[in-house]
Amino acid sequence: MYYNSIYIQSKLPELKWTLIPGGTFMMGDFANQSNKDALPLHEVSLPSFYMNTYEITYAQYDIYAELKNVPKPDDEGFGREDRAVAMVTWEEAKTFCECYGARLPTEAEWEYAARDGGKDILYYGTNFKHRINEYVRHETNSVGYSFYVGSKKPNELGLYDMGGNVYEWIGDFYPQYPDSGASPIWADYSWYELRIVRGGSFWSPPWPAYQRIGMLFDEPYSQTGFRCVKEIE
């Protein structure tokens, strides 16, 4: 079993990683303080970490699936290659990341990276609505399926498609936000088995970087993909 795991890891396609310098930021709806699901604003401190520069693609996932002898996700007839992978459940995304010695990002890590290291950045690269199309693939400037990764400009940290293209699975359960300095209040969503997705998709309007929704963890969605995070050793 150990030998097999080492062999599989040696054959996995290389992923591109971006270093995210650690820091402290105010997490949540900094812009209007009106999104109740992203309030209260609360202070979060994070160490440095690595995050995938691009969303995981069908090509990368397909090689992993063949090595692990697990099903490949449906491309719904739109092709595979370097399109952002979709139709992957939360558990499948989690297992993929773990095969690389990585994991799904926490919600705080994801928002911090999407906001250029916790800055007051609203739209994944810009605060100006007239420039959203340069950074975000959304409902009025895309096609009706996930597109090739890296087709828009990266944010200041060098991350592509943090906004739009596909929603991205987050490792956390769906928590209520805490007051600054307090621990998250983990709501009882066991009846619903919710996980969090971030970033918006090709079918959604441009999301603010703090927006969050829950999705059923065991359902594959045509609009939902993922990227991984790796801790610095």
N, C-alpha and C positions, 0 to 999 in steps of 0.2 A: 504494500500500500504506500509506504513512504517513498520507495523508488519510483512508483508510478506517478506520485504527486510531483516529484522532482523532474521527471521526464516531461510531464504535461507543462509545467512552468517553463521549461527550457524551450518548448515549441510554441508558446503563446506569442502572438504578435506584439511588438513593442508599442507601448502607449506613450504619448507625449505628455509630460508633466510640467506645470508651471509652479514656481515657488511663490507662495503667498506669505509675505512677511507678517508676523503677528502684530497685535495691537489691541486697543480698546475702542469700542464704539457704542453709540446709543442705537439699539436694535428696535425696529418697529416703524410706525408711520410718523416719520420725522417731518413730513411735508405739510400735512393738514391736521394730523392728530384726530382724524375722523373715522378711520377704519378700525372698528371695534375689535376685529379679530387680530389686529396688529398693534394692540395697545395693552397695557401702558408701555411707553418707551422705557427701556431698561438697559442698564450698562452691562456690556459683556466684554470680557478680556479673553483673547485667544493667543496661543502660541503659534509660531510659524508652522506651516504645513504645505504639502504639495496637493495640487488639484489638477485633474485632466484638463489640458488646454482646450480640447474639443469634446463634444458629446461623443459617447461610444457609438461606433458605426456598425452597420450590418456586417461589413467585411470582417471587422474585428470579432464580433460576436459569433459569426459563423465558424471561424477557426476554433475558437474556444468550445463551441458546441460540438464540433466534430471530435475534438480531443477528449472531451468529457462524456461523449455519447449521450447528449441531452438534446431535446428538440430545438430546432431553429425557429425563431420567431417569424410569424407571417409577414410578408412584405406587401400583402394585399394587391399584388400584381404591378406595383410601382417600381420594382427593381431594388437591388440591394447595394452592393459596392460601398461607397463612402457616404451614403445617406445615413442620417442619424437613426439609430435603431429604435424601433417602437414595438408595440405589442409584447412587451416584457413585463412580467409581474414584479412587484417589489421584492419578493423572495429571490426571483431569478436574477435581478439586478444586484442584490446583496451578495449572492453566491459568486457571480462573475467578479465583483470587486475583490472578494476574499481570495479568489484564485490568484490574484496579483499581490497578495499580502497587503491589500488595501481595504477600504470600506466605503459605504455611502456617506456623504457629508452630513454633519449635523446641520440643523436649520440655521444656527448662528454662523457656522463656517460658510455656508452657501450665501447667506445675505451679505456677510462681510466681504466675500470675494466679489459678489455681483456689484457691490457699491464701491469698487475700486479701493478696497481696504477700509471699509467703514465710513467713507465720505458721504456727504449728503447728495448722492447721485440718484436721480429718480428713474432713469430709463436705461440702465445697463450701458453706460458710455456717454450719456449726455443728459442735461436737464432741459433741453430745448425740444419741443414737440416737432418742430420742422426738420429736425435732424434724426428723428427716431428711425427712419427707413435706412439710414446708414449702418445701424447697429442691430436692428431687430427684424426678424422675419415673422410677420404677423398676418392677420386675416385679410388685409387689403393690399399686401405687396408680395404674397406668396402663392403657392399652389396648394391643392387640397390634400397634401401628404407631406411627410418629413422630407427635408431637402438635404443636399450635400452639406456637410459640416464646413464651417469656415467661409461661408459665402458672403458674410457681412464683416464689418470692421470689428476688431477686438476692443474690449474695454481697456482701461489704462494699465491694468495688470497683465494684459496679453491673453485674456480668456475670450473665446469665441462663443457666440450663441447662448450667452447667459440669459438673454431675453429672446423669447420666441423660438421658432423651429419646433422643438418638442418640450413639453413639461418635463421636469426632472425630479425623479424620486429622491426623497430625503430619508435619512436613516431614522429620524425621530418618529415616535408616536405623535399624535396630535395634541399638543399641550396648550393650556391657557398660559398667557404670558405672566411672568412674575413682576413684582416691583423691583426696582434697582437693588442689586445686592442680595436678593432673595432667590431661593431655588424655584425652578418651574413647578407649577401645580399640574400634576398629571391627571387630566380628566378621565373618567371611566368611559372609554369608548369601546370597551370589549365587545359590546353587542354589534358594533359596526366594523370593527377591525380596520380602522382608518389609519392611513399614513399620509404624510404631507407631500405635495408636489409644489414646485416653485418655477417661476420664469415665464409662464405663458407659452403659447404654442402657435402653430401656423393657422389655427382656426380661431384664436382669441384676439381681442384687441391688445395693444401694447400694455403690459402690466407694469405698475410701479414695482420697484425692486423689493419692497417690503410685503407685497401681497402674497397670501398663502391660502390654499384650500386643501381639503382632505379628500382622498380617494380610497376605495377599497383595495387592500394590499394584494389580494389574490386575483385581481382582475387585470388582464392585459388591455391596454388602451392604445388606439391608433395614434393618439397625440402625445403619448408619454414615453420618454426614454430616460437616460441617466448619464452621469459621469461619476468618477470615483475620487476619493481623497486618500492620501497616504501620509502617515505621520513621519516626522523627521527623526531618524534614529540617533 
